[in-house]
Amino acid sequence: MAEFPSLTLWLLAWIFLFIGLISLVVLVIYTRYGREKSVRLSVISIVISATLLGFSIHFFLLNFGI
């Protein structure tokens, strides 16, 4: 019998993917056009985007049964 993917994990994976990509875009735009260098904002953006993108990939793989 085939198992259906969990709707909660599927929804969280998409939410985490979008928030992680937005955080990554904010980091790229800030480093490209930012006037002053802020190490704190860069570290926070890197940590948030890496964590959320990692969880989203993990949730997608769980849904696909891998």
GUZA-837194 format. One record per atom (N, C-alpha, C): residue in one letter; atom name; y, x, z. Coordinates in steps of 0.2 Angstrom, whole numbers. Layout:
<dobas>
<aa=A	at=CA	north=Y	east=X	up=Z>
...
</dobas>
This chain:
<dobas>
<aa=M	at=N	north=-6	east=4	up=0>
<aa=M	at=CA	north=0	east=0	up=0>
<aa=M	at=C	north=6	east=4	up=0>
<aa=A	at=N	north=11	east=3	up=-4>
<aa=A	at=CA	north=17	east=7	up=-5>
<aa=A	at=C	north=22	east=6	up=1>
<aa=E	at=N	north=25	east=11	up=3>
<aa=E	at=CA	north=30	east=10	up=9>
<aa=E	at=C	north=37	east=10	up=5>
<aa=F	at=N	north=41	east=6	up=8>
<aa=F	at=CA	north=48	east=5	up=6>
<aa=F	at=C	north=52	east=9	up=10>
<aa=P	at=N	north=57	east=12	up=7>
<aa=P	at=CA	north=62	east=17	up=11>
<aa=P	at=C	north=66	east=13	up=16>
<aa=S	at=N	north=67	east=16	up=21>
<aa=S	at=CA	north=71	east=13	up=27>
<aa=S	at=C	north=78	east=12	up=24>
<aa=L	at=N	north=80	east=6	up=25>
<aa=L	at=CA	north=87	east=4	up=23>
<aa=L	at=C	north=92	east=8	up=27>
<aa=T	at=N	north=91	east=9	up=34>
<aa=T	at=CA	north=95	east=12	up=38>
<aa=T	at=C	north=96	east=19	up=36>
<aa=L	at=N	north=91	east=23	up=35>
<aa=L	at=CA	north=91	east=30	up=33>
<aa=L	at=C	north=94	east=30	up=26>
<aa=W	at=N	north=93	east=26	up=22>
<aa=W	at=CA	north=96	east=26	up=15>
<aa=W	at=C	north=103	east=25	up=15>
<aa=L	at=N	north=106	east=20	up=20>
<aa=L	at=CA	north=113	east=19	up=20>
<aa=L	at=C	north=116	east=25	up=24>
<aa=L	at=N	north=113	east=28	up=29>
<aa=L	at=CA	north=116	east=34	up=32>
<aa=L	at=C	north=116	east=40	up=28>
<aa=A	at=N	north=111	east=41	up=23>
<aa=A	at=CA	north=111	east=46	up=19>
<aa=A	at=C	north=117	east=46	up=14>
<aa=W	at=N	north=119	east=40	up=11>
<aa=W	at=CA	north=124	east=39	up=7>
<aa=W	at=C	north=131	east=40	up=10>
<aa=I	at=N	north=131	east=37	up=16>
<aa=I	at=CA	north=138	east=38	up=20>
<aa=I	at=C	north=139	east=45	up=22>
<aa=F	at=N	north=134	east=49	up=24>
<aa=F	at=CA	north=135	east=56	up=26>
<aa=F	at=C	north=136	east=60	up=20>
<aa=L	at=N	north=133	east=58	up=14>
<aa=L	at=CA	north=135	east=62	up=8>
<aa=L	at=C	north=142	east=61	up=6>
<aa=F	at=N	north=145	east=55	up=6>
<aa=F	at=CA	north=151	east=54	up=4>
<aa=F	at=C	north=156	east=57	up=9>
<aa=I	at=N	north=155	east=56	up=15>
<aa=I	at=CA	north=160	east=60	up=20>
<aa=I	at=C	north=159	east=67	up=20>
<aa=G	at=N	north=153	east=70	up=19>
<aa=G	at=CA	north=153	east=77	up=18>
<aa=G	at=C	north=156	east=80	up=12>
<aa=L	at=N	north=156	east=76	up=6>
<aa=L	at=CA	north=159	east=78	up=0>
<aa=L	at=C	north=167	east=78	up=1>
<aa=I	at=N	north=169	east=72	up=4>
<aa=I	at=CA	north=176	east=72	up=5>
<aa=I	at=C	north=179	east=77	up=10>
<aa=S	at=N	north=175	east=79	up=15>
<aa=S	at=CA	north=177	east=85	up=19>
<aa=S	at=C	north=177	east=91	up=15>
<aa=L	at=N	north=172	east=92	up=10>
<aa=L	at=CA	north=172	east=98	up=6>
<aa=L	at=C	north=178	east=98	up=1>
<aa=V	at=N	north=180	east=93	up=-1>
<aa=V	at=CA	north=185	east=92	up=-6>
<aa=V	at=C	north=192	east=94	up=-2>
<aa=V	at=N	north=192	east=91	up=4>
<aa=V	at=CA	north=198	east=93	up=8>
<aa=V	at=C	north=199	east=100	up=10>
<aa=L	at=N	north=193	east=103	up=11>
<aa=L	at=CA	north=193	east=111	up=12>
<aa=L	at=C	north=196	east=114	up=6>
<aa=V	at=N	north=193	east=112	up=0>
<aa=V	at=CA	north=195	east=116	up=-6>
<aa=V	at=C	north=202	east=115	up=-8>
<aa=I	at=N	north=205	east=109	up=-7>
<aa=I	at=CA	north=212	east=107	up=-9>
<aa=I	at=C	north=216	east=111	up=-4>
<aa=Y	at=N	north=214	east=111	up=3>
<aa=Y	at=CA	north=218	east=114	up=8>
<aa=Y	at=C	north=219	east=122	up=7>
<aa=T	at=N	north=213	east=125	up=5>
<aa=T	at=CA	north=213	east=132	up=4>
<aa=T	at=C	north=217	east=134	up=-3>
<aa=R	at=N	north=217	east=129	up=-7>
<aa=R	at=CA	north=220	east=131	up=-14>
<aa=R	at=C	north=228	east=130	up=-13>
<aa=Y	at=N	north=230	east=124	up=-10>
<aa=Y	at=CA	north=237	east=122	up=-10>
<aa=Y	at=C	north=240	east=123	up=-3>
<aa=G	at=N	north=236	east=125	up=2>
<aa=G	at=CA	north=239	east=125	up=9>
<aa=G	at=C	north=244	east=131	up=9>
<aa=R	at=N	north=250	east=129	up=13>
<aa=R	at=CA	north=255	east=134	up=13>
<aa=R	at=C	north=253	east=140	up=19>
<aa=E	at=N	north=250	east=137	up=24>
<aa=E	at=CA	north=249	east=142	up=30>
<aa=E	at=C	north=241	east=142	up=31>
<aa=K	at=N	north=238	east=147	up=32>
<aa=K	at=CA	north=231	east=148	up=33>
<aa=K	at=C	north=229	east=146	up=40>
<aa=S	at=N	north=225	east=141	up=41>
<aa=S	at=CA	north=223	east=138	up=47>
<aa=S	at=C	north=215	east=140	up=48>
<aa=V	at=N	north=213	east=144	up=52>
<aa=V	at=CA	north=206	east=146	up=53>
<aa=V	at=C	north=203	east=140	up=56>
<aa=R	at=N	north=206	east=137	up=61>
<aa=R	at=CA	north=203	east=131	up=64>
<aa=R	at=C	north=201	east=126	up=60>
<aa=L	at=N	north=206	east=124	up=55>
<aa=L	at=CA	north=204	east=118	up=51>
<aa=L	at=C	north=199	east=120	up=46>
<aa=S	at=N	north=199	east=126	up=44>
<aa=S	at=CA	north=193	east=129	up=39>
<aa=S	at=C	north=187	east=129	up=42>
<aa=V	at=N	north=186	east=131	up=48>
<aa=V	at=CA	north=180	east=131	up=52>
<aa=V	at=C	north=177	east=124	up=53>
<aa=I	at=N	north=182	east=119	up=55>
<aa=I	at=CA	north=180	east=112	up=57>
<aa=I	at=C	north=178	east=109	up=50>
<aa=S	at=N	north=181	east=110	up=45>
<aa=S	at=CA	north=179	east=107	up=38>
<aa=S	at=C	north=172	east=110	up=36>
<aa=I	at=N	north=171	east=116	up=37>
<aa=I	at=CA	north=165	east=119	up=35>
<aa=I	at=C	north=159	east=116	up=39>
<aa=V	at=N	north=160	east=116	up=45>
<aa=V	at=CA	north=155	east=114	up=50>
<aa=V	at=C	north=153	east=106	up=48>
<aa=I	at=N	north=158	east=102	up=48>
<aa=I	at=CA	north=157	east=95	up=46>
<aa=I	at=C	north=154	east=94	up=40>
<aa=S	at=N	north=156	east=97	up=35>
<aa=S	at=CA	north=153	east=96	up=28>
<aa=S	at=C	north=146	east=99	up=28>
<aa=A	at=N	north=145	east=104	up=31>
<aa=A	at=CA	north=138	east=107	up=30>
<aa=A	at=C	north=133	east=103	up=34>
<aa=T	at=N	north=135	east=100	up=40>
<aa=T	at=CA	north=131	east=96	up=44>
<aa=T	at=C	north=130	east=89	up=41>
<aa=L	at=N	north=135	east=86	up=38>
<aa=L	at=CA	north=134	east=80	up=35>
<aa=L	at=C	north=130	east=80	up=29>
<aa=L	at=N	north=131	east=85	up=25>
<aa=L	at=CA	north=127	east=86	up=19>
<aa=L	at=C	north=120	east=88	up=20>
<aa=G	at=N	north=119	east=92	up=25>
<aa=G	at=CA	north=112	east=93	up=27>
<aa=G	at=C	north=108	east=87	up=30>
<aa=F	at=N	north=112	east=83	up=34>
<aa=F	at=CA	north=108	east=77	up=36>
<aa=F	at=C	north=107	east=72	up=30>
<aa=S	at=N	north=112	east=72	up=26>
<aa=S	at=CA	north=111	east=67	up=20>
<aa=S	at=C	north=105	east=69	up=16>
<aa=I	at=N	north=105	east=76	up=14>
<aa=I	at=CA	north=99	east=78	up=10>
<aa=I	at=C	north=92	east=77	up=14>
<aa=H	at=N	north=92	east=78	up=21>
<aa=H	at=CA	north=86	east=77	up=25>
<aa=H	at=C	north=84	east=69	up=24>
<aa=F	at=N	north=89	east=65	up=25>
<aa=F	at=CA	north=88	east=58	up=25>
<aa=F	at=C	north=85	east=56	up=18>
<aa=F	at=N	north=88	east=58	up=13>
<aa=F	at=CA	north=86	east=57	up=6>
<aa=F	at=C	north=78	east=59	up=5>
<aa=L	at=N	north=77	east=65	up=7>
<aa=L	at=CA	north=70	east=67	up=7>
<aa=L	at=C	north=65	east=63	up=11>
<aa=L	at=N	north=67	east=61	up=17>
<aa=L	at=CA	north=63	east=57	up=21>
<aa=L	at=C	north=62	east=50	up=17>
<aa=N	at=N	north=67	east=47	up=14>
<aa=N	at=CA	north=66	east=41	up=10>
<aa=N	at=C	north=61	east=42	up=5>
<aa=F	at=N	north=61	east=48	up=1>
<aa=F	at=CA	north=57	east=49	up=-4>
<aa=F	at=C	north=50	east=51	up=-2>
<aa=G	at=N	north=49	east=52	up=4>
<aa=G	at=CA	north=42	east=54	up=7>
<aa=G	at=C	north=40	east=61	up=6>
<aa=I	at=N	north=45	east=65	up=6>
<aa=I	at=CA	north=44	east=72	up=5>
<aa=I	at=C	north=45	east=76	up=12>
</dobas>
